[in-house]
Amino acid sequence: MESLTPGQREQLRSLAHHLKPLVFVGHQGVTDALIAAVDENLTAHELIKVKFNDHKDEKRALSAEIVERSESAMVGILGNVLTLYRPHPQEERRRIHL
């Protein structure tokens, strides 16, 4: 996915403000199951939050891996929460229009 412009990031951050994390990075780190959960939630919601319960000191590197493996765009990291965006594959089902 192409990278987001600063304006698009700002719009997505405001949309994500009220969201609760749907996926949690635990002691096992980034696993296939975690990527599957991220992928499933991105398809369903387009915009999600991922919370780092463990590996907080490695969150930048792990975030890059999650973004790459889930083919999403990083909206940002605030504290221990990563916000991701990926538009729905079917254009008519997209809820977020940038």
Residue, then its C-alpha position, 0 to 999 in steps of 0.5 A: m500500500e502506498s504511504l499516507t499524506p500528512g493530511q490523510r494521517e490527520q484525518l485517520r487519527s481523528l477517526a481512530h481517536h474513539l477506537k479501542p485496540l482490537v489486537f494485542v501483542g503479547h509475550q510471543g511477539v508478532t506471530d502468524a496468528l497475530i498477523a491473521a487477526v490484524d488482517e481479519n480486523l483490517t478487512a472488517h473495519e479498515l482502521i484498527k488499533v494494536k496495543f503492545n502489552d509486551h515488547k514495548d521497547e521493540k514496538r517500532a521494529l515490530s510495528a514495521e513488521i506488522v505493517e509490511r506483513s499485513e500490507s497496511a499503512m501506519v497511521g501512527i504510534l501513540g504510547n504503546v498503541l499502533t494505529l493501522y489503516r487499509p482500505h477494503p479490497q472492494e471499493e463499494r464496501r469502503r467506509i473510509h474515503l480519503 
